[in-house]
Amino acid sequence: MTAGPPRRRPLLRAHEDTRAEGDRAALERLTAFSDAVVAIAITLIVLPLVDRAMDAQRAADFFVKNAIGLISALLSFVIVGLFWRAHHHLMSEASGYTTGVLRVEFVWLAAMVFLPVATALDFAGQGTDVVALASYFGTLLLASVALRVQRVLLERAGLVEVHAVSVVDRWLGSILLALAFALVLLVPSAGPLWLLLLLVEPAARRIVGR
């Protein structure tokens, strides 16, 4: 009785195993794709301001009428940049990725892509629309949580060095965003200025470290 030809593993399963073992080339392609998406998203943040600037009669009127929008756009630009830097550092440390990491990566990218939409809604509502603010802060919170979940998954898969940090220290940024999200629902009059709450993170991190 002759043995049949050896069974081939499904292509998807083979790719999953390779990435779990540390396929650096696949990880670099994923990182390059993510970088391109973030670059587009960070550019789209200012488009609502461009439209308003084109309709403005005088520069002074534009700056006065769009003060909240300008602050929101600036903070969003900085926050997306910080998200990208954290994502870049995480992926540069990793030696591969798993299917779970890939799924969470697309959640993170979805948040990055939706952020310009949330920013535009915030501008349209003059910075006090509760629904617009909830969308804006909720998107930031989703991106923050997704990024931290990725690190946990990579550490469990042995694809990145395990950092011995406390739970509070690891999730501090997300905790502050969750607090800002709750405050913006309670006191929407402050608008996107609640993002300034994130400025206390360095001091809070030092306190947690002690």
Secondary structure, 3 states (H helix, E strand, C coil): CCCCCCCCCCHHHHHHHHHHHCCHHHHHHHHHHHHHHHHHHHHHCCHHHHHHHHHCCCHHHHHHHCHHHHHHHHHHHHHHHHHHHHHHHHHHHCCCCCHHHHHHHHHHHHHHHHHHHHHHHHHHCCCCCHHHHHHHHHHHHHHHHHHHHHHHHHHHCCCCCCCCCCHHHHHHHHHHHHHHHHHHHHCHHHHHHHHHHHHHHHHHHHHHHC
